[in-house]
Amino acid sequence: MKTQLLIILLFISAMATGQNLNAELDALLTKTYKSGEPGATALVAKAGKPIFRQAYGMANLEHNVVMSPEHVFEIGSITKQFTAVGILMLLEQGKLALEDPITKFITGYPTHGHTITIHHLLTHTSGIKSYTSMERWTKLWRNDMTPLEMIDLFKNEPMDFAPGEKWEYNNSAYFMLGYIIEKASGIPYPEFLEKNIFIPLGMKNSYYGSQSAIIKNRAQGYQKKEGYVNAEYLSLTQPYAAGSIMSNVDDLLTWQLALQSGKLVKKETLQKAFTNYKLNNGKPTNYGYGWGLSEINGSATLEHSGGIFGYTTNAVYLPKEDVFVVVFSNCDCNPPGDVSTRMAALAIGKPYPEPIAKIKLEDAYAKSLTGVYDFEDGTTRVITFDNGQFYSQRMGSQKFKIFPQDKTNFAFENSLSTFQFITDKTGVKEILFKNRIDITKGVKTNKPIPPPPTEATVGSEILKQYVGTYQITPAFGITITLEDNHLMAQATGQAKLEIFPETPTRYFYKVVDAQIEFIKSSEGKFDSLILYQGGQKIEGRRKN
């Protein structure tokens, strides 16, 4: 009788724990993806079984279609997992080797005297120019292009670095891997996916993407400018093996389980995709083949995000805990990386703390932490203390509130990042900036904290001249509005922020280290602006 009672109590306790977890996950997603706005689908699985599967917001604003878990999204760079496993399948079949030079499959590709291998492509260490960073690519988005036409677009660009010298995310590399799959298998990349992955695994809601084909349950993609707009058109022949797959959260769990069970490649072969490869100098890249390697509060993760016009995605797997989390969103305005990581942390019982000040520091000690810090990655951060609140601002970026958890450890507002101050009797020696697996050390300098610009007074008649949308790229611009005599600037997919006059034509942000200058044409109209940020000078042309 006592044993039976104990089993009942344990069952009730497990039910309560599950209900609490679901409530916490739901609250997190409800806060992030609002009713009546572009939304998201989310799935959490433990030991291969879904324990949470929900949808939020709208799949289509024009037709008033509410999001459901079955909806299909463009998954962007999560495609790279499929491409990497395709290469490993061909490796097991003896049709290629990871150390094969790319010229074995792409005849005549200019390597500038270097040997560039399939391994270099898989690990983002090839040094080849990524076509998505090329300005001339933006004019071709609507064009259907063959793989060789796309390769011709970037193949004659200079190398960014010698193979293996640096890690730099590279869409050209995974595009080329798709073409290598075609050459080694003898069939087109989309057909390879269908025959070797989608059909064998029963992934009936997964496709090589198309803008023209009828895709059942397709969630419409959105971008946020002044309001929500349908996403800019992109021919999905262009992301190709780097980002063209469409799927839903159920099929992505099917994919994850197939990998774990060895249905596609042997487990020892798959382990190559989960290895933390190193640069020529021995520094780890925190990347394998199509998966990033990180951690959540001490638990190792395998993960990848995706971003493509109108869609943002993220998938996280924790091998030790056997927990899988995937979130797809149909707007590029609300990426799920942070929320899915917090969901995974909740699912393994290691939640991230809410960023609030847990202690109050004495003013003298608080001020001793402030200053300008130079970091080993070349960045500079300024720590300030104003009216009882700490702030951190990386030069060229946004100012964030940071909150003391104890005397030396600080949590960031709306971020998973943390600071740890290393002190001795003489004061602060150094500071550690931690963003999950990435830890960067900084040292305090004697540089003075830069004073804020002096705010000028500018009349509304002058401010009105600047109102309009200034296009920087076809998909990115800055909209200037005048609200109660305050000039506001809103970049595509970002929050609306006030800008303050330093002179009648030059304005500055207070929460971001950036300035905007309005430029008058020879006709006497302000038809362009220049954005100064992070050492860059970026021009935008006025549309209206």
C-alpha positions as CSV (number, residue, x, y, z in Angstrom):
1,M,0.0,0.0,0.0
2,K,2.8,2.4,0.9
3,T,4.6,1.6,-2.4
4,Q,1.4,2.3,-4.3
5,L,1.0,5.6,-2.5
6,L,4.6,6.6,-3.2
7,I,4.1,5.9,-7.0
8,I,0.9,8.0,-7.0
9,L,2.7,10.9,-5.2
10,L,5.6,10.7,-7.7
11,F,3.2,10.7,-10.6
12,I,1.4,13.8,-9.2
13,S,4.7,15.5,-8.6
14,A,5.8,14.8,-12.2
15,M,2.6,16.1,-13.6
16,A,2.9,19.3,-11.6
17,T,6.5,19.8,-12.7
18,G,5.4,19.3,-16.4
19,Q,2.5,21.7,-16.0
20,N,4.8,24.3,-14.4
21,L,7.3,23.9,-17.2
22,N,4.6,24.3,-19.9
23,A,3.3,27.4,-18.2
24,E,6.7,28.9,-18.1
25,L,7.4,28.1,-21.7
26,D,4.0,29.5,-22.7
27,A,4.6,32.7,-20.8
28,L,8.0,33.2,-22.4
29,L,6.6,32.8,-25.9
30,T,3.4,34.7,-25.3
31,K,5.5,37.7,-24.2
32,T,7.7,37.4,-27.3
33,Y,5.1,36.7,-30.0
34,K,2.0,38.8,-29.6
35,S,-1.5,38.0,-30.8
36,G,-2.4,39.7,-34.1
37,E,1.2,40.0,-35.2
38,P,3.6,37.7,-37.1
39,G,4.1,34.8,-34.9
40,A,6.0,31.6,-34.2
41,T,5.7,27.8,-33.8
42,A,7.6,26.1,-31.0
43,L,8.4,22.5,-30.0
44,V,10.2,21.0,-27.0
45,A,11.0,17.3,-26.9
46,K,12.6,15.2,-24.2
47,A,13.9,11.7,-24.9
48,G,12.4,12.1,-28.4
49,K,8.9,12.8,-27.2
50,P,7.2,16.2,-27.6
51,I,6.4,17.7,-24.2
52,F,5.4,21.1,-25.6
53,R,4.1,22.0,-29.0
54,Q,2.4,25.4,-29.5
55,A,1.9,28.2,-32.0
56,Y,1.6,32.0,-31.5
57,G,0.5,35.0,-33.5
58,M,-0.5,35.0,-37.1
59,A,0.6,32.9,-40.1
60,N,-0.9,35.4,-42.6
61,L,-1.9,39.0,-41.7
62,E,-3.8,39.7,-45.0
63,H,-6.0,36.6,-44.7
64,N,-6.2,36.6,-40.9
65,V,-4.8,33.1,-40.6
66,V,-3.9,32.2,-37.1
67,M,-0.6,30.3,-36.7
68,S,-0.7,26.6,-36.0
69,P,2.2,24.1,-35.2
70,E,1.7,22.6,-38.7
71,H,2.7,25.7,-40.6
72,V,5.7,25.5,-42.9
73,F,8.5,28.1,-42.8
74,E,11.7,28.9,-44.7
75,I,14.3,27.6,-42.2
76,G,17.2,29.6,-43.7
77,S,20.7,28.4,-42.5
78,I,19.4,25.4,-40.6
79,T,19.6,24.0,-44.2
80,K,23.3,23.8,-43.6
81,Q,22.8,20.8,-41.4
82,F,21.2,18.9,-44.2
83,T,24.0,19.9,-46.6
84,A,26.6,18.8,-44.1
85,V,24.9,15.4,-43.6
86,G,24.6,15.0,-47.4
87,I,28.4,15.4,-47.6
88,L,28.8,12.8,-44.9
89,M,26.5,10.4,-46.6
90,L,28.6,10.6,-49.8
91,L,31.7,10.2,-47.7
92,E,30.4,6.9,-46.4
93,Q,29.6,5.9,-50.0
94,G,33.2,6.6,-51.0
95,K,32.2,9.3,-53.5
96,L,34.3,12.0,-51.8
97,A,36.8,12.7,-49.1
98,L,36.7,15.5,-46.6
99,E,40.3,16.5,-47.6
100,D,39.5,16.5,-51.3
101,P,40.4,19.9,-52.9
102,I,37.3,21.7,-54.2
103,T,38.9,21.9,-57.6
104,K,38.2,18.1,-57.9
105,F,34.5,18.9,-58.3
106,I,34.5,22.6,-59.4
107,T,37.0,22.6,-62.2
108,G,39.1,25.7,-62.7
109,Y,37.9,27.4,-59.5
110,P,40.6,30.0,-58.7
111,T,42.2,29.2,-55.3
112,H,44.9,31.8,-55.4
113,G,47.6,29.3,-54.8
114,H,45.9,27.7,-51.8
115,T,44.5,24.3,-51.3
116,I,40.9,24.7,-50.3
117,T,39.2,21.5,-49.1
118,I,35.7,20.3,-48.5
119,H,36.6,20.4,-44.8
120,H,37.4,24.1,-45.1
121,L,34.0,24.7,-46.7
122,L,32.1,22.7,-44.0
123,T,33.9,24.6,-41.1
124,H,33.6,28.2,-42.5
125,T,37.4,28.4,-42.7
126,S,37.9,28.5,-46.5
127,G,38.6,32.3,-46.8
128,I,36.4,32.4,-49.9
129,K,34.3,35.6,-50.2
130,S,30.7,35.1,-48.9
131,Y,28.4,36.3,-51.7
132,T,25.8,37.6,-49.2
133,S,28.4,40.2,-48.1
134,M,28.8,41.5,-51.7
135,E,26.9,44.7,-52.6
136,R,26.3,43.6,-56.2
137,W,24.5,40.5,-55.1
138,T,21.7,42.6,-53.7
139,K,20.6,43.6,-57.2
140,L,20.1,40.0,-58.3
141,W,17.7,38.8,-55.6
142,R,14.8,38.3,-57.9
143,N,16.8,36.3,-60.5
144,D,16.6,32.5,-60.8
145,M,20.2,31.4,-61.2
146,T,21.9,28.1,-61.7
147,P,24.5,26.9,-59.2
148,L,27.4,27.7,-61.7
149,E,26.0,31.2,-62.4
150,M,26.0,31.9,-58.6
151,I,29.5,30.5,-58.2
152,D,30.6,32.7,-61.1
153,L,29.3,35.6,-59.1
154,F,31.9,35.3,-56.3
155,K,34.6,33.0,-57.6
156,N,36.9,35.8,-58.8
157,E,36.6,37.8,-55.6
158,P,39.9,38.1,-53.6
159,M,40.2,35.7,-50.7
160,D,39.4,37.2,-47.3
161,F,42.1,35.1,-45.6
162,A,44.2,31.9,-46.2
163,P,42.3,28.6,-45.5
164,G,42.3,27.7,-41.8
165,E,43.5,31.1,-40.6
166,K,40.2,32.5,-39.5
167,W,36.6,31.4,-38.8
168,E,34.1,33.6,-40.7
169,Y,30.5,32.5,-41.4
170,N,30.3,31.9,-45.1
171,N,27.3,31.2,-47.3
172,S,29.4,30.8,-50.5
173,A,31.0,27.8,-48.8
174,Y,27.8,25.9,-48.2
175,F,26.5,27.0,-51.7
176,M,29.5,25.2,-53.1
177,L,28.9,22.2,-51.0
178,G,25.5,21.8,-52.7
179,Y,27.2,21.8,-56.1
180,I,29.7,19.3,-54.8
181,I,26.8,17.0,-53.7
182,E,25.4,17.3,-57.3
183,K,28.7,16.4,-58.9
184,A,29.5,13.5,-56.5
185,S,25.9,12.0,-56.5
186,G,25.1,12.7,-60.1
187,I,21.7,14.3,-59.3
188,P,20.6,17.9,-58.5
189,Y,20.8,19.0,-54.9
190,P,16.9,19.4,-54.5
191,E,16.5,15.8,-55.9
192,F,19.2,14.5,-53.5
193,L,17.3,16.0,-50.5
194,E,14.0,14.3,-51.6
195,K,15.4,10.9,-52.5
196,N,17.9,10.6,-49.6
197,I,16.4,12.5,-46.7
198,F,12.8,13.8,-47.0
199,I,11.1,10.7,-48.5
200,P,13.1,8.0,-46.5
201,L,12.4,9.8,-43.2
202,G,8.8,10.6,-44.0
203,M,9.3,14.4,-43.8
204,K,6.1,15.2,-45.7
205,N,6.2,18.9,-44.8
206,S,9.8,19.6,-45.9
207,Y,10.8,20.9,-49.3
208,Y,13.5,22.5,-51.3
209,G,11.9,25.9,-51.2
210,S,10.1,27.7,-54.0
211,Q,8.3,31.1,-54.2
212,S,6.1,29.9,-57.0
213,A,5.1,26.3,-56.0
214,I,2.0,25.7,-53.9
215,I,3.3,24.8,-50.4
216,K,0.5,23.6,-48.1
217,N,0.4,25.5,-44.8
218,R,3.0,28.0,-45.9
219,A,3.4,30.8,-43.3
220,Q,3.8,34.1,-45.0
221,G,7.1,35.9,-44.2
222,Y,7.2,39.5,-43.0
223,Q,9.6,42.3,-42.4
224,K,9.1,45.3,-40.2
225,K,9.6,48.8,-41.5
226,E,7.1,51.5,-40.5
227,G,4.7,48.6,-40.0
228,Y,4.7,45.0,-41.2
229,V,5.2,44.4,-44.9
230,N,5.4,41.2,-47.0
231,A,9.1,40.1,-47.1
232,E,11.3,41.2,-50.0
233,Y,11.2,38.6,-52.8
234,L,14.2,36.3,-53.0
235,S,14.6,33.6,-55.6
236,L,15.3,30.5,-53.6
237,T,17.7,29.3,-56.2
238,Q,20.2,31.7,-54.6
239,P,20.3,30.4,-51.0
240,Y,20.4,26.9,-52.4
241,A,22.4,24.5,-50.1
242,A,23.1,27.4,-47.7
243,G,19.5,28.2,-46.9
244,S,16.7,27.1,-49.2
245,I,14.9,24.4,-47.2
246,M,11.3,24.8,-46.0
247,S,10.0,22.7,-43.1
248,N,7.9,22.7,-39.9
249,V,8.8,21.9,-36.3
250,D,7.4,18.4,-36.4
251,D,9.6,17.5,-39.4
252,L,12.6,19.0,-37.7
253,L,12.1,16.7,-34.7
254,T,11.9,13.8,-37.2
255,W,15.2,15.0,-38.7
256,Q,16.8,15.2,-35.2
257,L,15.7,11.7,-34.2
258,A,16.9,10.2,-37.5
259,L,20.3,11.6,-36.8
260,Q,20.4,10.3,-33.2
261,S,19.3,6.8,-34.4
262,G,21.9,6.6,-37.2
263,K,19.3,6.3,-40.0
264,L,21.3,8.5,-42.4
265,V,24.9,8.0,-41.4
266,K,26.7,6.0,-38.8
267,K,27.0,7.7,-35.4
268,E,30.8,7.7,-35.6
269,T,30.5,9.5,-39.0
270,L,28.0,12.0,-37.6
271,Q,30.4,12.8,-34.8
272,K,32.5,14.5,-37.4
273,A,29.7,17.1,-37.6
274,F,29.8,17.7,-33.9
275,T,33.6,18.1,-33.5
276,N,34.9,21.5,-32.3
277,Y,37.4,22.1,-35.1
278,K,40.4,24.4,-34.6
279,L,42.1,27.0,-36.7
280,N,45.7,26.7,-37.9
281,N,46.8,28.4,-34.7
282,G,45.0,25.9,-32.5
283,K,42.1,28.2,-31.5
284,P,38.8,26.4,-31.4
285,T,36.1,27.6,-33.8
286,N,33.1,26.4,-31.7
287,Y,31.7,25.0,-35.0
288,G,31.6,21.6,-36.5
289,Y,29.9,20.7,-39.9
290,G,26.6,22.5,-40.0
291,W,26.2,22.8,-36.3
292,G,27.5,25.4,-33.8
293,L,28.8,24.2,-30.5
294,S,27.9,26.1,-27.4
295,E,26.5,25.6,-23.9
296,I,23.6,26.5,-21.6
297,N,24.6,27.1,-18.0
298,G,27.3,24.4,-18.2
299,S,25.3,21.9,-20.5
300,A,26.8,21.3,-24.0
301,T,24.6,22.2,-27.0
302,L,24.5,21.5,-30.7
303,E,22.6,24.2,-32.5
304,H,22.0,26.4,-35.5
305,S,20.0,29.5,-36.3
306,G,18.5,30.6,-39.6
307,G,17.6,34.0,-41.1
308,I,16.2,34.6,-44.5
309,F,13.9,37.3,-45.9
310,G,10.8,37.2,-43.7
311,Y,11.8,34.2,-41.5
312,T,14.1,33.6,-38.5
313,T,14.6,30.2,-36.9
314,N,16.6,28.4,-34.2
315,A,17.1,24.8,-33.1
316,V,19.0,23.6,-30.0
317,Y,19.9,20.0,-28.9
318,L,21.4,19.1,-25.6
319,P,22.9,15.6,-25.9
320,K,23.4,14.9,-22.2
321,E,19.9,15.8,-21.3
322,D,18.4,14.6,-24.6
323,V,16.4,17.7,-25.0
324,F,15.5,19.3,-28.4
325,V,14.0,22.8,-28.8
326,V,13.0,24.4,-32.1
327,V,11.3,27.8,-32.7
328,F,10.4,29.1,-36.2
329,S,9.2,32.8,-36.7
330,N,7.7,34.3,-39.8
331,C,9.2,37.8,-39.3
332,D,12.8,38.9,-39.4
333,C,11.9,41.4,-36.7
334,N,11.8,39.0,-33.8
335,P,14.5,36.3,-34.0
336,P,14.0,33.3,-31.7
337,G,17.6,32.7,-30.7
338,D,17.3,34.2,-27.2
339,V,13.8,32.8,-26.5
340,S,14.7,29.3,-27.7
341,T,17.8,29.2,-25.6
342,R,15.9,30.3,-22.5
343,M,13.3,27.6,-23.3
344,A,16.1,25.0,-23.4
345,A,17.4,26.3,-20.1
346,L,14.0,25.9,-18.5
347,A,13.6,22.4,-20.0
348,I,16.8,21.1,-18.4
349,G,16.1,22.8,-15.1
350,K,18.9,25.4,-15.4
351,P,16.9,28.6,-16.1
352,Y,18.6,31.9,-16.7
353,P,18.0,34.4,-13.9
354,E,15.9,37.5,-14.6
355,P,18.2,40.5,-15.1
356,I,17.5,42.5,-12.0
357,A,19.9,44.0,-9.4
358,K,20.2,41.4,-6.6
359,I,22.4,43.6,-4.5
360,K,23.1,47.4,-4.1
361,L,26.7,48.3,-4.4
362,E,28.3,51.2,-2.5
363,D,28.7,54.3,-4.7
364,A,32.5,54.4,-4.3
365,Y,32.9,50.8,-5.2
366,A,30.4,51.1,-8.1
367,K,32.3,54.0,-9.6
368,S,35.6,52.1,-9.3
369,L,34.2,49.6,-11.9
370,T,33.4,52.3,-14.4
371,G,35.8,53.2,-17.2
372,V,36.9,52.2,-20.7
373,Y,37.9,48.6,-21.3
374,D,39.8,47.3,-24.3
375,F,39.1,43.6,-25.1
376,E,41.4,41.0,-26.8
377,D,38.9,40.7,-29.7
378,G,39.6,44.3,-30.6
379,T,36.4,45.8,-29.2
380,T,36.1,48.6,-26.7
381,R,33.4,48.8,-24.0
382,V,32.5,51.6,-21.8
383,I,31.1,50.9,-18.3
384,T,29.1,53.8,-16.7
385,F,27.1,54.3,-13.5
386,D,24.4,56.8,-13.7
387,N,21.6,57.5,-11.1
388,G,22.2,54.1,-9.5
389,Q,22.1,52.2,-12.8
390,F,25.1,50.5,-14.5
391,Y,25.4,50.6,-18.3
392,S,27.6,48.8,-20.8
393,Q,28.2,50.1,-24.3
394,R,30.4,48.5,-27.0
395,M,31.7,51.2,-29.3
396,G,29.4,51.4,-32.3
397,S,26.6,49.5,-30.6
398,Q,23.7,49.9,-28.3
399,K,23.9,50.9,-24.6
400,F,22.6,48.1,-22.3
401,K,21.7,48.1,-18.7
402,I,23.7,45.7,-16.6
403,F,22.7,44.4,-13.1
404,P,24.9,43.3,-10.2
405,Q,24.2,39.7,-9.1
406,D,27.0,40.1,-6.5
407,K,30.0,42.3,-6.2
408,T,31.8,41.1,-9.3
409,N,29.2,39.4,-11.5
410,F,26.7,41.3,-13.7
411,A,23.8,40.2,-16.0
412,F,22.8,42.1,-19.1
413,E,19.3,43.4,-19.8
414,N,17.5,41.4,-22.5
415,S,20.5,39.3,-23.2
416,L,22.2,36.0,-22.0
417,S,25.6,37.8,-21.7
418,T,27.4,38.4,-18.4
419,F,30.3,40.4,-17.1
420,Q,32.7,39.3,-14.4
421,F,35.1,41.9,-12.9
422,I,38.4,40.5,-11.7
423,T,39.6,42.7,-8.8
424,D,42.5,42.8,-6.3
425,K,43.4,45.3,-3.5
426,T,44.4,47.9,-6.1
427,G,41.0,47.7,-7.8
428,V,39.8,46.3,-11.1
429,K,42.4,44.3,-13.0
430,E,40.4,42.9,-15.9
431,I,36.9,42.0,-17.0
432,L,35.5,38.9,-18.6
433,F,32.7,39.2,-21.1
434,K,30.8,35.9,-21.5
435,N,28.3,35.2,-24.2
436,R,27.6,31.5,-23.5
437,I,30.6,29.6,-24.8
438,D,32.4,32.7,-25.9
439,I,34.6,34.4,-23.3
440,T,36.6,37.5,-24.0
441,K,39.0,39.2,-21.6
442,G,39.3,43.0,-21.3
443,V,41.6,45.3,-19.4
444,K,40.7,48.6,-17.9
445,T,42.5,51.5,-19.5
446,N,43.2,55.1,-18.5
447,K,41.2,56.5,-21.4
448,P,38.5,59.0,-20.3
449,I,34.9,58.0,-20.7
450,P,33.7,59.9,-23.8
451,P,31.4,62.8,-22.9
452,P,28.0,62.8,-24.5
453,P,27.5,65.2,-27.4
454,T,26.1,68.6,-26.6
455,E,22.4,68.8,-27.5
456,A,21.4,71.7,-29.7
457,T,18.0,73.3,-30.2
458,V,16.4,72.9,-33.7
459,G,13.0,74.2,-34.7
460,S,10.2,71.9,-36.1
461,E,10.3,73.5,-39.5
462,I,13.9,72.2,-40.0
463,L,13.0,68.8,-38.5
464,K,10.1,68.4,-40.9
465,Q,12.5,68.5,-43.9
466,Y,14.1,65.2,-42.8
467,V,10.9,63.1,-42.5
468,G,10.9,60.1,-44.9
469,T,12.4,56.7,-45.6
470,Y,16.0,56.4,-46.6
471,Q,17.0,53.2,-48.4
472,I,20.4,51.7,-47.6
473,T,19.9,48.3,-49.4
474,P,16.7,47.0,-51.1
475,A,15.8,45.2,-47.8
476,F,17.1,47.7,-45.2
477,G,16.4,51.3,-44.6
478,I,15.9,54.0,-41.9
479,T,12.5,55.7,-41.5
480,I,12.6,59.2,-40.0
481,T,9.4,60.5,-38.3
482,L,8.6,63.7,-36.3
483,E,6.6,63.0,-33.2
484,D,5.7,65.8,-30.8
485,N,8.7,67.8,-32.1
486,H,11.0,64.8,-31.4
487,L,12.9,63.3,-34.4
488,M,12.6,59.5,-34.4
489,A,14.6,57.0,-36.5
490,Q,13.6,53.4,-37.1
491,A,15.9,51.0,-38.9
492,T,14.3,48.0,-40.6
493,G,13.4,45.3,-38.1
494,Q,14.5,47.4,-35.1
495,A,12.9,49.6,-32.4
496,K,12.1,53.2,-33.0
497,L,14.6,55.5,-31.3
498,E,14.9,59.2,-30.8
499,I,17.8,61.0,-32.3
500,F,19.0,64.3,-30.9
501,P,20.5,67.4,-32.7
502,E,24.1,68.1,-32.3
503,T,23.9,70.6,-35.2
504,P,20.9,71.4,-37.5
505,T,22.0,68.6,-39.9
506,R,23.8,66.1,-37.6
507,Y,22.0,64.0,-35.0
508,F,23.1,61.4,-32.4
509,Y,21.5,58.5,-30.6
510,K,21.7,58.3,-26.8
511,V,21.3,54.5,-26.5
512,V,23.4,53.5,-29.6
513,D,26.9,54.7,-30.5
514,A,25.8,56.1,-33.9
515,Q,25.1,59.4,-35.6
516,I,23.0,60.4,-38.6
517,E,23.8,63.3,-40.9
518,F,21.3,64.6,-43.4
519,I,22.7,65.7,-46.7
520,K,21.2,68.5,-48.9
521,S,21.3,68.0,-52.7
522,S,22.2,70.7,-55.2
523,E,18.5,71.3,-55.7
524,G,18.3,72.3,-52.0
525,K,16.4,69.2,-50.8
526,F,17.5,66.7,-48.1
527,D,17.5,63.6,-50.3
528,S,20.1,61.4,-48.5
529,L,21.6,60.7,-45.1
530,I,24.8,59.2,-43.8
531,L,24.8,56.7,-40.9
532,Y,28.0,56.7,-38.9
533,Q,28.4,53.6,-36.8
534,G,31.2,51.2,-35.8
535,G,33.7,53.1,-37.9
536,Q,31.6,52.8,-41.0
537,K,30.0,55.5,-43.1
538,I,26.9,54.2,-44.8
539,E,24.7,56.2,-47.2
540,G,21.0,56.0,-47.6
541,R,18.9,57.5,-50.4
542,R,15.5,59.0,-49.7
543,K,12.6,57.2,-51.2
544,N,9.8,59.7,-50.4
